[in-house]
């Protein structure tokens, strides 16, 4: 039997993706954390069966990128200095009657919503977009 000593890497590996996302939101400590937390809540309301993951962890980004999945990726939640970006993996195939997508509009497959400090979003339209992404993943 091999005994493994816990270090920072194995300790981080023991955390659930939801715990890692909680830590990322708390660690931001500004409007971006609040915005990412709000959008996460709307995603969970839209799809209570959503699965949270954290991907693309590396030394330059040890907290990784929050990802919400249901039969495939729904969207990712990236944070930058001036905005929070929610990228829908198959957004180009989604109807967006409320015009929420405002970034990556010329990308072949994905579409994104960039949210800056003070921005508001139509919660019902966003939840409908999430539900549409889930339906697209299921098809």
C-alpha positions as CSV (number, residue, x, y, z in Angstrom):
1,X,0.0,0.0,0.0
2,X,1.3,3.4,-1.0
3,X,0.9,6.4,1.3
4,X,0.5,9.7,-0.3
5,X,1.4,12.9,1.4
6,X,-1.0,15.8,0.8
7,X,0.4,18.9,-0.8
8,X,-1.3,21.9,-2.3
9,X,-1.9,20.1,-5.5
10,X,-3.6,17.1,-3.9
11,X,-5.5,19.2,-1.5
12,X,-6.9,21.2,-4.4
13,X,-7.7,18.0,-6.2
14,X,-9.8,16.9,-3.2
15,X,-12.1,20.0,-3.5
16,X,-15.3,19.5,-5.5
17,X,-15.7,21.7,-8.6
18,X,-18.5,23.6,-6.8
19,X,-16.1,24.3,-3.9
20,X,-13.4,25.6,-6.4
21,X,-16.0,27.9,-8.1
22,X,-17.1,29.1,-4.6
23,X,-13.4,29.9,-3.9
24,X,-12.9,31.7,-7.2
25,X,-16.0,33.9,-6.7
26,X,-14.9,34.7,-3.1
27,X,-11.3,35.3,-4.2
28,X,-12.2,37.9,-6.8
29,X,-13.5,40.1,-3.9
30,X,-15.1,42.7,-6.2
31,X,-18.0,43.2,-8.6
32,X,-16.7,40.4,-10.8
33,X,-17.2,37.8,-8.1
34,X,-20.7,39.1,-7.4
35,X,-21.5,39.1,-11.1
36,X,-20.2,35.6,-11.6
37,X,-22.1,34.4,-8.6
38,X,-25.3,36.0,-9.8
39,X,-24.9,34.3,-13.3
40,X,-24.1,31.0,-11.6
41,X,-27.3,31.3,-9.6
42,X,-29.4,32.0,-12.8
43,X,-27.8,29.0,-14.5
44,X,-28.7,26.7,-11.6
45,X,-32.3,28.1,-11.6
46,X,-32.6,27.5,-15.3
47,X,-31.3,23.9,-15.0
48,X,-31.3,22.4,-11.6
49,X,-29.6,19.3,-13.0
50,X,-26.6,21.3,-14.2
51,X,-23.2,19.9,-13.4
52,X,-20.4,22.2,-12.4
53,X,-16.8,21.6,-13.5
54,X,-13.5,23.5,-13.5
55,X,-11.4,23.1,-16.5
56,X,-8.2,24.5,-18.0
57,X,-6.3,24.8,-14.6
58,X,-2.6,25.7,-15.2
59,X,0.1,27.5,-13.3
60,X,-0.9,30.9,-14.8
61,X,-4.6,30.2,-13.9
62,X,-4.6,27.8,-10.9
63,X,-8.3,28.4,-10.2
64,X,-9.2,27.3,-13.7
65,X,-12.4,28.2,-15.6
66,X,-15.9,27.5,-14.2
67,X,-17.9,25.4,-16.6
68,X,-21.5,24.4,-16.5
69,X,-22.5,21.2,-18.3
70,X,-25.6,19.2,-19.1
71,X,-25.1,16.6,-21.8
72,X,-22.2,18.7,-22.9
73,X,-20.9,22.2,-22.2
74,X,-23.6,24.8,-21.7
75,X,-21.2,27.7,-21.0
76,X,-18.0,28.8,-19.3
77,X,-17.5,31.7,-16.9
78,X,-14.3,33.6,-17.4
79,X,-13.2,36.7,-15.5
80,X,-11.0,39.4,-16.9
81,X,-9.9,42.7,-15.4
82,X,-12.8,44.7,-16.9
83,X,-15.5,42.1,-17.5
84,X,-17.0,38.7,-16.9
85,X,-17.5,36.6,-20.0
86,X,-20.0,33.8,-20.3
87,X,-19.2,31.8,-23.4
88,X,-21.9,29.4,-24.8
89,X,-20.1,26.5,-26.5
90,X,-22.8,26.1,-29.2
91,X,-24.1,29.6,-29.0
92,X,-24.2,30.3,-32.7
93,X,-26.9,27.6,-33.0
94,X,-29.1,29.2,-30.4
95,X,-31.9,31.7,-31.0
96,X,-31.2,34.9,-29.0
97,X,-34.4,36.9,-29.4
98,X,-33.4,39.2,-26.5
99,X,-30.0,40.0,-28.0
100,X,-28.0,38.9,-25.0
101,X,-25.0,37.8,-27.0
102,X,-22.7,40.7,-27.4
103,X,-19.3,39.1,-28.0
104,X,-17.7,36.4,-30.2
105,X,-20.5,37.2,-32.7
106,X,-18.4,36.1,-35.7
107,X,-17.1,32.9,-34.1
108,X,-18.1,29.8,-36.0
109,X,-19.7,27.9,-33.1
110,X,-19.6,29.9,-29.9
111,X,-21.2,33.1,-28.7
112,X,-20.6,35.1,-25.6
113,X,-22.1,37.6,-23.2
114,X,-19.6,40.1,-21.8
115,X,-20.8,41.8,-18.6
116,X,-19.1,44.9,-17.2
117,X,-19.4,46.6,-13.9
118,X,-22.9,48.0,-13.4
119,X,-24.4,45.9,-16.3
120,X,-27.8,44.2,-15.7
121,X,-29.1,41.3,-17.6
122,X,-32.7,40.1,-18.3
123,X,-32.8,37.1,-16.0
124,X,-35.7,35.4,-17.7
125,X,-34.1,35.8,-21.1
126,X,-30.8,34.5,-19.8
127,X,-32.5,31.4,-18.2
128,X,-34.3,30.7,-21.5
129,X,-31.0,30.9,-23.3
130,X,-29.5,28.3,-20.8
131,X,-32.5,26.0,-21.2
132,X,-32.1,26.3,-25.0
133,X,-28.5,25.3,-24.7
134,X,-29.4,22.3,-22.7
135,X,-32.0,21.3,-25.3
136,X,-29.5,21.7,-28.1
137,X,-27.0,19.5,-26.2
138,X,-29.7,16.8,-25.8
139,X,-30.6,16.8,-29.4
